[in-house]
Amino acid sequence: MTMQLHLQQVPARNGRLWIRHGFKVFQRQPLALASLFGLFLFAGFVAMLLPGVGLLLTFASLPLLSLGFMLATHLVLQKKTPTASVFVAPLKLTPERRRSQIVLCLSYALAMLLIGLLADWVDGGSTRDLQKLIADNADSEAIAQAATDPRLLWGMCARLGLVTLLSVPYWHAPALVHWGGQGVAQALFSSTLALWRNKAAFALNALLWGGLLLAVAGIVSLGFGLIGLTQLAPMVLMASGLLLSTVFYASLYFSFVDCFMFGAPSDVLSD
């Protein structure tokens, strides 16, 4: 079934509403949504154990992760419990849409690999060397010396900048293929146009997520520091990060709804 989608421009404040709606949906089905994200992380961990293709498979699954959570959110709004089937549902439609989703996944994975190679060239491999030292449990002095390499900053900027640019065309593309029946090129273009027209809302959304992450990290670190249990802070921070990541993915549906006027319950999307 193909939905009629219409690109529209939304006010900047909607970037805040997407986050609020994400928390609302999470409150309705916290266990189901958290389990879906945990399942994806576990599958990614298993994939990374596969030599040669593990990283490629992990990158390729990210577009389906975002679309799967959009489908999960859609089910929650219909008072249904989402299951792991949301991650394979996009591949069970028409052969044309399945091919388009696979092309999106593979092209995204290849682009991510190219970004990694380019960033390694920019930082001269310093990031990879630092990661290897940490993985090998090297002494703190060697790690500290590697961490002071000024090329690390350039590599980080290259990675963040290029990944951000790559996310623009792929942000809504899987959903546009799934619900709108668009081809790969049209979906990538429509997603790019939607983010450009609504850049104020997406910028506010990104700033609020960044501020929320910093606030949670600060509160947890300070709180456990005051009671003398700093050793527990990393575990709480990890749990908080997983929770916020789940809410983030649950909120993606609402940015798609807003940008393309796809139907959703008015009581959830109202101010």
C-alpha positions in Angstrom: 0.0 0.0 0.0 1.3 3.4 -1.0 0.5 6.4 1.2 0.0 9.9 -0.2 2.9 12.0 1.2 3.2 15.7 1.0 6.4 17.6 2.0 5.7 20.5 4.3 7.6 23.0 6.4 7.2 22.9 10.1 8.1 25.5 12.8 11.4 25.1 14.7 9.6 24.3 18.0 8.5 21.0 16.5 12.1 19.7 17.1 11.3 19.8 20.8 7.9 18.1 20.3 9.5 15.2 18.5 11.6 14.5 21.6 8.5 14.8 23.9 6.5 12.5 21.8 9.4 10.0 21.8 9.3 9.9 25.6 5.5 9.5 25.5 5.7 6.5 23.2 8.5 5.0 25.3 6.3 5.3 28.4 3.6 3.3 26.8 5.8 0.4 25.9 9.1 0.8 27.7 10.0 -2.9 27.9 9.1 -3.7 24.2 11.0 -0.8 22.8 14.0 -1.2 25.0 14.1 -4.9 24.1 14.1 -4.1 20.4 17.1 -1.8 20.8 18.8 -4.4 23.0 18.2 -7.0 20.4 19.7 -4.8 17.7 22.8 -4.2 19.8 23.2 -7.9 20.4 22.8 -8.7 16.7 25.4 -6.0 15.9 27.8 -7.5 18.4 27.4 -10.9 16.8 27.8 -9.5 13.3 31.0 -7.8 14.3 32.5 -11.2 15.2 32.2 -12.2 11.5 35.6 -11.6 9.9 35.7 -9.4 6.9 32.0 -8.6 6.6 31.0 -7.9 10.2 31.5 -4.1 10.0 29.8 -3.9 6.6 26.7 -5.8 7.9 26.5 -3.6 11.0 26.5 -0.4 8.9 24.1 -1.9 6.4 21.6 -2.6 9.1 21.4 1.0 10.4 18.8 2.2 7.8 16.6 -0.8 8.8 17.0 0.1 12.4 15.6 3.5 12.0 12.7 2.3 9.8 12.1 -0.6 12.2 11.7 1.8 15.1 9.4 4.0 13.1 7.2 0.9 12.5 7.4 0.1 16.2 6.3 3.6 17.2 3.4 3.3 14.7 2.3 0.1 16.3 2.5 1.6 19.8 0.3 4.4 18.7 -2.2 1.8 17.5 -2.1 0.3 21.0 -0.2 -2.8 19.7 3.0 -4.3 21.1 5.9 -4.2 18.6 8.1 -7.3 18.1 11.3 -8.0 16.3 9.3 -8.5 13.1 9.5 -4.7 12.6 13.1 -5.1 11.4 12.2 -7.5 8.6 8.7 -6.1 7.7 10.2 -3.6 5.2 11.7 -6.5 3.3 8.4 -8.3 3.0 6.5 -5.8 0.8 6.8 -5.7 -3.0 10.0 -6.9 -4.7 10.7 -3.4 -5.9 10.6 -1.9 -2.4 12.7 -4.8 -1.0 15.3 -4.1 -3.7 15.2 -0.4 -2.9 15.7 -1.1 0.8 18.6 -3.4 0.1 20.2 -0.8 -2.2 19.8 1.9 0.5 21.4 -0.4 3.1 24.4 -1.4 1.0 25.0 2.1 -0.3 24.9 3.5 3.2 27.4 0.8 4.4 29.8 1.5 1.6 29.6 5.2 2.2 30.4 4.7 5.9 33.4 2.5 5.0 34.6 5.2 2.7 34.2 7.8 5.4 36.3 5.7 7.8 39.0 5.3 5.2 39.0 9.1 4.5 39.1 9.9 8.2 42.0 7.5 8.8 43.9 9.3 6.0 43.1 12.7 7.7 44.3 11.6 11.1 47.1 9.4 9.8 45.7 6.4 11.6 46.1 8.0 15.0 42.5 7.1 16.0 43.0 3.5 15.0 46.3 3.4 16.9 44.6 4.8 20.1 41.8 2.3 19.9 44.3 -0.6 19.5 46.2 0.6 22.6 42.9 0.7 24.6 41.8 -2.7 23.3 45.2 -4.2 24.2 45.1 -2.7 27.8 48.3 -0.8 27.2 49.8 1.2 30.1 48.2 4.5 30.9 51.2 6.5 29.8 51.2 5.1 26.3 47.4 5.7 26.0 47.8 9.3 27.3 50.6 10.0 24.9 48.5 8.7 22.0 45.5 10.7 23.1 47.4 14.0 22.9 48.1 13.5 19.1 46.6 16.7 17.5 45.6 14.7 14.5 42.9 13.0 16.5 40.9 16.2 16.5 41.0 16.5 12.7 40.0 12.9 12.4 37.1 13.3 14.7 35.9 16.4 12.9 36.2 14.6 9.6 34.2 11.6 10.9 31.4 13.7 12.6 31.1 16.1 9.7 30.9 13.4 6.9 28.6 11.2 8.9 26.3 14.1 9.6 26.2 15.0 5.9 25.6 11.3 5.0 22.7 11.1 7.5 20.7 13.8 5.7 19.7 11.9 2.5 19.3 8.7 4.5 17.3 10.2 7.4 13.8 9.6 5.8 14.8 7.6 2.8 13.9 4.1 4.2 10.5 5.4 5.3 9.8 7.1 2.0 10.5 3.7 0.2 8.3 1.8 2.7 5.3 4.1 3.0 5.6 6.2 -0.1 6.8 3.6 -2.6 9.6 5.9 -3.8 12.6 4.7 -5.6 16.1 5.0 -4.1 17.1 8.3 -5.9 13.8 9.9 -5.3 13.8 8.9 -1.6 17.3 10.2 -1.0 16.4 13.5 -2.7 13.1 13.9 -0.8 14.8 13.2 2.5 17.5 15.8 1.7 14.9 18.4 0.7 12.8 17.7 3.9 15.7 18.2 6.2 16.8 21.4 4.3 13.3 22.9 4.5 13.0 22.0 8.2 16.6 22.7 9.2 15.6 24.9 12.1 13.5 22.1 13.6 16.2 19.5 13.1 18.9 21.9 14.4 16.8 22.5 17.6 16.2 18.8 17.9 19.9 18.1 17.7 20.8 20.8 20.2 18.2 19.6 22.7 19.4 16.0 22.4 23.0 17.1 22.9 22.0 19.2 25.9 20.0 16.3 27.4 22.9 13.9 27.1 25.3 16.4 28.7 22.8 17.1 31.5 22.3 13.4 32.3 26.0 12.7 32.2 26.7 15.7 34.5 23.9 14.8 37.0 24.9 11.2 37.2 28.6 11.9 37.6 28.0 14.6 40.2 25.4 12.6 42.1 27.5 9.5 42.5 30.6 11.6 43.2 28.8 13.3 46.1 27.8 10.0 47.7 31.2 8.4 47.1 30.1 5.7 44.7 31.9 6.9 41.5 32.6 3.3 40.5 28.9 2.9 39.8 28.6 6.0 37.6 29.8 4.3 34.4 27.1 1.6 34.7 24.4 4.1 35.3 25.6 6.3 32.4 25.6 3.3 30.1 22.0 2.4 31.1 20.9 6.0 30.7 22.6 6.1 27.3 20.7 3.0 26.2 17.4 4.4 27.4 17.9 7.8 25.7 19.0 6.0 22.5 15.8 4.0 22.5 13.7 7.2 23.0 15.7 8.9 20.2 14.8 6.1 17.7 11.2 6.1 18.9 11.0 9.8 18.2 12.1 9.5 14.5 8.6 8.6 13.5 7.3 12.0 14.5 9.9 13.9 12.4 8.7 11.8 9.4 5.1 12.5 10.2 5.7 16.2 10.5 7.8 16.5 7.4 5.5 14.5 5.1 2.0 14.8 6.7 1.7 11.1 7.2 -1.3 10.4 9.5 -1.0 9.9 13.2 -3.3 10.2 16.3 -4.0 13.8 16.9 -3.8 13.5 20.7 -0.2 12.4 20.5 0.9 15.0 18.0 -1.0 17.9 19.5 0.9 20.6 21.5 
